Amino acid sequence: MLIMVTKQRLTPILLLLSVLLASFSVSATVKPAPIQDASAYDLIAAVNNLRTNNGLPPLQTDGSLMASAQSHADYQAVIGTWTHTGADGSTPRERAYAAGFGGGQTVFISENVAQVSPGTSLDTVLYNLWADAIHWNTMTNPQYTHIGGGVGVGNGYIFYTIDVGYIAGSAANYTPAATVGPGTPQPGIPTLTPELIFAVTTATPYPDGSIEHEILPGQTLWSIAEAYGLTPQELATLNGLDINNPLIWAGQKLLIRIAPPATETPTITVTVPIPTRTPRPTYTVTATHVTPTPSVTPTPTKKPLLPNFAPGASASDRTIGIIIIVVCGLGLAMVVIGSLRSRGK
C-alpha cells in the first residue's frame, strides 16, 4: 500500500524531529566532564620528560607494568585512599611479577602513588608530592629501564600510580651528565649542583601534646604527611594550604597535631593544722543532796448542807430551815408508806 505524505503532513513531522534533535544536543552539552585530568600515558610522558631534563634516557612502557599500575590505581579509587599494599596484601614487586613482568626472572620494582584533587597538575605531583628522596629515586634511578602507569578516579579524588623497574641482569648502566634536584619548581631547567636531600624525621611533641615539623630541603608535603600517618590533603587543610597546589619551602614549620584541650586537674591544698593547747580538766563541785521539804496540800473544807444554819443565824433563817426539814420528812414518809402498800398487795 502506498502512503502519500503531503507537504501539510510533512511539516509537523519535521518540526517534531527538530525539537528532538535540539533536546538531544542540549543534553549532550550539559553532560558533565569526567574529573580525570590526565591519562596514564600523560603521566608516563611527564616522568620521561623529567628524566630527559636530568640527562637520563626515557623509560620504556611495559604492558605488564601498565596492567599492574592500573589495577592498583583502581583499587585505591575503590577504597578511597592511597596505599602501596594491594587488595590481597601484595607488594608492588609481587603485583608486577604476577602481571608477567620479567617472565619469571628476578625483578626490581619501585612504586609511586598519589591521591590528589581534580585540577591538580602533573607538575605538582612530580615536583612537589614526589620530590622527596624516595619518590624522586623512583623516577630518576638510572638503573630502571621500564615503566607502567595507572590513573583511577573515586570518592572525588584522582589516584596516580607508576611502577618502575628492571629485570635482573638488564639494569641500565648510565650516569647522567647533569641532575635536577627534587623540589625544582619548574621542569626543564637542569643544574650541575643537585640539591641536598634529607629524610623526614618526626618531631618530638611539645609538652602540651602539639607537634610542629620544620621542613628541610628535599622534603615534601607528601613525604612529611606519610611520616606522620596523615594524607597530604589533611596536612594541607590543617595548615591552610591550597589542596590543589600546596606550596611549601625549607624552614617553614608545619602544624602536625593541635594540642588537645586541657583537662582541669583539681588542686589539692595541704593544710597544716595549727597545734592547740589541750585544756586541763576542771573539777566540778557537786552540791550536797538536799532532802526536799514535802509540800503541804491544803484540804478543802466541806461546805455545810445548809450553810445558812450555821450558829448565829437569824430567826427567819431558822424558820425556813425547819420548814424545809418538815417537807422533806413528809416526802420521805409518803415514799415509805407507798412502798409498804405495794408490798401488801
C-alpha positions as CSV (number, residue, x, y, z in Angstrom):
1,M,0.0,0.0,0.0
2,L,1.4,3.3,-1.0
3,I,1.2,6.1,1.6
4,M,1.1,9.6,0.3
5,V,2.7,12.2,2.5
6,T,1.6,15.7,1.6
7,K,3.5,18.9,2.4
8,Q,1.0,19.8,5.1
9,R,1.5,16.5,6.9
10,L,5.3,16.6,6.5
11,T,5.7,20.0,8.2
12,P,4.6,18.8,11.7
13,I,6.8,15.8,11.4
14,L,9.8,17.9,10.6
15,L,9.1,20.2,13.5
16,L,8.9,17.3,15.9
17,L,12.2,15.9,14.6
18,S,13.8,19.4,15.0
19,V,12.6,19.5,18.7
20,L,14.0,16.0,19.4
21,L,17.4,16.9,17.8
22,A,17.6,20.2,19.7
23,S,16.8,18.4,23.1
24,F,19.5,15.8,22.3
25,S,22.1,18.4,21.5
26,V,21.2,20.3,24.7
27,S,21.5,17.1,26.8
28,A,24.9,16.4,25.1
29,T,26.2,19.9,26.0
30,V,25.3,19.7,29.7
31,K,26.8,16.2,30.2
32,P,29.4,16.6,33.0
33,A,33.0,16.1,32.0
34,P,35.0,13.4,33.8
35,I,37.2,14.5,36.6
36,Q,40.1,12.5,35.3
37,D,42.6,15.2,34.3
38,A,45.4,13.1,32.9
39,S,45.8,9.6,31.4
40,A,48.3,7.0,32.3
41,Y,50.3,7.8,29.2
42,D,50.3,11.5,30.1
43,L,51.8,10.5,33.5
44,I,54.5,8.4,31.8
45,A,55.3,11.2,29.4
46,A,55.7,13.6,32.3
47,V,58.1,11.2,34.1
48,N,60.1,10.7,31.0
49,N,60.3,14.4,30.4
50,L,61.7,14.8,34.0
51,R,64.3,12.1,33.2
52,T,65.3,13.8,30.0
53,N,65.7,17.1,31.8
54,N,68.0,15.2,34.2
55,G,70.1,13.8,31.4
56,L,68.6,10.3,31.7
57,P,67.2,8.1,28.9
58,P,63.4,7.7,28.9
59,L,61.8,4.6,30.4
60,Q,60.2,2.0,28.1
61,T,56.5,1.4,28.5
62,D,55.8,-2.2,29.5
63,G,52.4,-3.8,29.2
64,S,52.8,-5.9,32.3
65,L,53.7,-2.9,34.4
66,M,50.8,-0.9,32.9
67,A,48.4,-3.6,34.0
68,S,49.9,-3.8,37.5
69,A,49.8,0.0,38.0
70,Q,46.3,0.4,36.6
71,S,44.8,-2.3,38.7
72,H,46.4,-0.8,41.8
73,A,45.2,2.7,40.9
74,D,41.6,1.3,40.5
75,Y,41.9,-0.4,43.9
76,Q,42.9,2.8,45.6
77,A,40.0,4.6,44.0
78,V,37.6,1.9,45.4
79,I,38.9,2.2,49.0
80,G,39.2,6.0,48.7
81,T,42.8,6.4,50.0
82,W,46.3,5.9,48.7
83,T,48.3,2.8,49.7
84,H,51.2,0.7,48.5
85,T,49.5,-2.5,49.7
86,G,47.3,-4.4,47.3
87,A,43.8,-5.8,48.0
88,D,45.4,-9.2,48.8
89,G,48.2,-7.7,50.8
90,S,50.7,-7.8,47.9
91,T,53.7,-5.5,47.4
92,P,54.4,-3.6,44.2
93,R,57.1,-6.2,43.3
94,E,54.7,-9.1,43.8
95,R,52.0,-7.4,41.7
96,A,54.4,-6.7,38.9
97,Y,55.7,-10.2,39.0
98,A,52.2,-11.6,39.0
99,A,51.3,-9.4,36.0
100,G,54.1,-11.1,34.0
101,F,56.9,-8.5,34.2
102,G,60.3,-10.3,33.8
103,G,58.9,-13.6,32.6
104,G,59.7,-15.3,35.8
105,Q,63.1,-13.8,36.3
106,T,64.1,-11.7,39.3
107,V,62.7,-8.2,39.0
108,F,63.3,-5.0,40.9
109,I,60.3,-2.7,41.3
110,S,59.7,0.8,42.8
111,E,56.3,2.4,43.0
112,N,54.9,5.9,43.5
113,V,51.3,6.7,44.3
114,A,49.5,10.0,44.8
115,Q,46.0,11.0,45.8
116,V,45.1,14.4,44.6
117,S,42.0,16.6,44.0
118,P,40.7,17.2,40.4
119,G,42.6,20.0,38.7
120,T,46.0,19.2,40.3
121,S,48.7,19.4,37.7
122,L,51.2,16.6,36.9
123,D,54.0,19.1,37.7
124,T,52.6,19.4,41.2
125,V,52.6,15.6,41.6
126,L,56.1,15.1,40.2
127,Y,57.9,18.2,41.6
128,N,56.1,18.6,44.9
129,L,54.4,15.4,46.1
130,W,57.1,13.1,44.7
131,A,60.1,15.4,45.2
132,D,61.4,13.7,48.4
133,A,64.4,11.3,48.2
134,I,62.4,8.0,47.9
135,H,59.9,9.1,45.3
136,W,62.5,11.1,43.4
137,N,64.7,8.0,43.2
138,T,61.8,6.0,41.6
139,M,61.6,8.5,38.7
140,T,65.4,9.2,38.3
141,N,67.2,6.0,39.2
142,P,69.5,5.3,36.2
143,Q,69.2,1.6,36.7
144,Y,65.4,1.4,35.9
145,T,64.5,0.6,32.3
146,H,60.7,0.1,32.2
147,I,57.6,1.9,33.5
148,G,53.9,1.4,33.7
149,G,51.3,3.9,34.8
150,G,47.7,3.9,36.0
151,V,45.0,6.5,36.8
152,G,42.0,5.8,39.0
153,V,39.1,8.0,39.9
154,G,37.0,7.6,43.1
155,N,35.4,9.5,46.0
156,G,36.2,12.8,44.3
157,Y,39.9,12.2,44.0
158,I,42.4,11.1,41.3
159,F,44.8,8.3,42.1
160,Y,48.1,8.3,40.1
161,T,50.3,5.2,40.2
162,I,53.6,4.4,38.4
163,D,55.5,1.1,38.7
164,V,59.1,1.4,37.6
165,G,61.7,-1.4,37.5
166,Y,64.1,-3.6,35.7
167,I,64.9,-7.2,35.2
168,A,67.9,-8.7,37.0
169,G,70.9,-8.6,34.7
170,S,69.4,-6.0,32.4
171,A,69.7,-2.8,34.5
172,A,70.9,0.3,32.7
173,N,74.4,1.5,33.5
174,Y,74.1,5.1,32.8
175,T,75.5,8.2,34.6
176,P,73.7,11.4,33.8
177,A,75.8,14.4,32.9
178,A,73.6,16.8,35.0
179,T,70.8,16.4,37.5
180,V,67.8,18.4,38.7
181,G,67.3,18.1,42.4
182,P,64.0,17.4,43.9
183,G,61.8,20.3,44.6
184,T,62.7,22.2,41.4
185,P,59.6,24.4,40.8
186,Q,59.8,24.3,37.0
187,P,60.9,21.3,35.0
188,G,63.3,21.5,32.1
189,I,66.0,23.6,33.9
190,P,68.9,21.3,34.6
191,T,71.6,22.2,37.1
192,L,75.0,20.7,37.8
193,T,74.6,21.1,41.5
194,P,72.0,18.7,42.9
195,E,70.0,19.8,45.9
196,L,70.6,18.2,49.3
197,I,68.0,15.6,50.3
198,F,67.0,14.9,53.9
199,A,64.8,12.1,55.1
200,V,61.8,13.0,57.2
201,T,62.5,12.6,61.0
202,T,59.4,13.0,63.1
203,A,59.4,15.8,65.6
204,T,59.0,15.4,69.4
205,P,55.7,16.6,70.7
206,Y,55.6,19.7,72.8
207,P,54.7,19.4,76.5
208,D,51.1,20.3,75.6
209,G,50.9,17.5,73.0
210,S,51.1,19.6,69.9
211,I,53.6,18.8,67.1
212,E,55.3,21.0,64.6
213,H,57.6,19.9,61.8
214,E,60.3,22.1,60.4
215,I,60.7,21.5,56.7
216,L,64.2,20.6,55.5
217,P,65.4,20.9,51.9
218,G,64.2,17.9,49.8
219,Q,61.2,17.2,52.0
220,T,57.7,17.5,50.5
221,L,54.2,17.7,51.8
222,W,53.7,14.1,50.7
223,S,56.7,12.6,52.5
224,I,56.0,14.6,55.7
225,A,52.4,13.5,55.7
226,E,53.4,9.9,55.2
227,A,55.9,10.1,58.0
228,Y,53.2,11.3,60.5
229,G,50.5,8.9,59.2
230,L,48.5,11.7,57.5
231,T,47.3,12.3,54.0
232,P,48.7,15.3,52.1
233,Q,45.1,16.7,51.9
234,E,44.8,16.5,55.7
235,L,48.1,18.2,56.3
236,A,47.4,20.9,53.8
237,T,44.0,21.6,55.3
238,L,45.5,21.7,58.8
239,N,48.0,24.4,57.7
240,G,45.6,26.4,55.5
241,L,47.4,25.4,52.3
242,D,45.9,25.2,48.8
243,I,45.0,21.5,48.4
244,N,45.4,21.6,44.6
245,N,48.8,23.4,44.8
246,P,50.2,23.2,48.3
247,L,53.4,25.3,48.2
248,I,55.9,24.7,51.0
249,W,59.5,25.7,51.5
250,A,62.6,24.8,53.5
251,G,62.5,26.4,57.0
252,Q,58.7,26.5,57.1
253,K,57.0,25.0,60.1
254,L,54.0,22.8,59.5
255,L,51.5,22.1,62.2
256,I,51.1,18.3,62.5
257,R,48.9,18.0,65.5
258,I,46.9,20.5,67.6
259,A,47.3,20.4,71.3
260,P,44.4,18.6,72.9
261,P,42.1,20.6,75.2
262,A,43.5,20.9,78.6
263,T,41.8,18.9,81.3
264,E,41.3,20.7,84.6
265,T,43.1,18.9,87.4
266,P,41.8,19.6,90.9
267,T,44.4,21.3,93.1
268,I,45.0,19.5,96.3
269,T,45.8,22.0,99.1
270,V,47.6,20.6,102.0
271,T,46.6,22.4,105.2
272,V,48.8,22.0,108.2
273,P,46.7,22.3,111.3
274,I,47.9,24.7,114.0
275,P,48.5,22.9,117.2
276,T,46.2,24.0,120.0
277,R,46.7,23.5,123.8
278,T,44.5,20.8,125.3
279,P,42.6,22.3,128.2
280,R,43.1,20.6,131.6
281,P,40.0,19.1,133.1
282,T,38.4,21.2,135.8
283,Y,36.9,19.9,139.0
284,T,33.2,20.5,139.3
285,V,32.0,20.9,142.9
286,T,28.9,18.7,143.4
287,A,26.4,20.2,145.8
288,T,25.3,18.3,148.8
289,H,22.0,16.4,148.3
290,V,19.2,18.4,150.0
291,T,16.1,16.4,151.0
292,P,13.2,18.1,149.5
293,T,10.7,19.5,152.0
294,P,7.2,17.9,151.5
295,S,4.7,20.4,150.4
296,V,1.5,20.8,152.4
297,T,-1.5,20.2,150.3
298,P,-4.5,22.2,151.7
299,T,-7.6,20.0,152.4
300,P,-10.7,21.7,151.2
301,T,-13.2,22.4,153.9
302,K,-16.6,20.8,153.4
303,K,-19.4,23.2,153.0
304,P,-22.4,22.6,155.2
305,L,-25.5,21.3,153.5
306,L,-27.4,24.2,154.8
307,P,-24.8,27.0,155.1
308,N,-27.3,29.4,156.4
309,F,-27.9,27.2,159.5
310,A,-24.6,28.0,161.0
311,P,-24.6,29.1,164.6
312,G,-25.5,32.6,164.9
313,A,-28.1,32.6,162.0
314,S,-31.1,34.8,162.2
315,A,-34.6,33.6,163.3
316,S,-36.1,33.8,159.9
317,D,-33.4,31.6,158.6
318,R,-34.1,29.0,161.2
319,T,-37.8,29.0,160.4
320,I,-37.1,28.4,156.7
321,G,-34.8,25.6,157.6
322,I,-37.4,23.9,159.8
323,I,-40.0,24.1,157.1
324,I,-37.6,22.5,154.6
325,I,-36.8,19.7,157.0
326,V,-40.5,19.0,157.7
327,V,-41.3,18.9,154.0
328,C,-38.5,16.5,153.3
329,G,-39.6,14.3,156.2
330,L,-43.2,14.2,154.9
331,G,-42.0,13.3,151.4
332,L,-39.9,10.5,152.8
333,A,-42.8,9.2,154.9
334,M,-45.0,9.1,151.8
335,V,-42.4,7.2,149.9
336,V,-42.1,4.6,152.7
337,I,-45.9,4.2,153.0
338,G,-46.3,3.8,149.3
339,S,-43.6,1.2,149.3
340,L,-45.3,-0.8,152.1
341,R,-48.7,-0.7,150.3
342,S,-47.2,-2.1,147.1
343,R,-45.7,-5.0,149.1
344,G,-49.1,-5.7,150.8
345,K,-50.9,-6.2,147.6
